[in-house]
């Protein structure tokens, strides 16, 4: 086969482009809906807490339940109707990752009982950083730079909110930065990584 | 010295293999999704998949999901090896590193 240097360069560029496109499209198909769902929930919950602090527990309880149901629904739908299917060994791997989140939740509850934060703001900052730590771990695990970056960025926003933003504006700050980061990343993936 | 693969080098088949090899080993992608991703027609994708299947580079599995027929495609081990060798050969042509 006679292939010139230019042909080879062009072919390798095409390979790189399609590889990137495929990885991004699948990341968007699988992670995008979860980020949009939880970004939306965080924005509504933080704004609700900011303007109706008396109802904070109810707001977070109801919206978290809604998020959990939505997560299960999306997961089931992605599993049965998603664009890609995993092999048996990969399915086992996926099962382990599904178990990862309840374990994060259990450990967060354990640590909360040990650390005993003094107020709602401390509880919230603690939980958000634990969840974002899980994002960073998952990003490293799945070789997903966007998950790792998202985890680190939201952690940074949370620390700024906790240490520098007046407590009265903490929830507003978190709605915009933390919720906005999740929602924005999810929408970015859906719109540009299709 | 790595050798170029005639079957893979054809531009559409190179795209198909690039997409399949980007998945984890054993992971399958849906026909319609791949068709849309690569902006191909049913016939075009089908014809090139047949060539790749004939060479033993991909496996095409027809199945029913929620009572609807769906076709999934995966790169075989042989296909992944052939693709890797093809890439190495291309890099050798341009005088780059092998990996």
Interface residues (C-beta under 8 A of the other chain):
Chain A: X1 X3 X4 X5 X8 X9 X11 X12 X14 X15 X18 X19 X21 X22 X23 X25 X26 X80 X81 X82 X83 X84 X85 X86 X87 X88 X89 X90
Chain B: X4 X6 X9 X11 X14 X15 X18 X19 X21 X22 X23 X24 X25 X26 X27 X28 X29 X30 X33 X37 X38 X65 X66 X72 X74 X87 X90 X91 X93 X94 X95
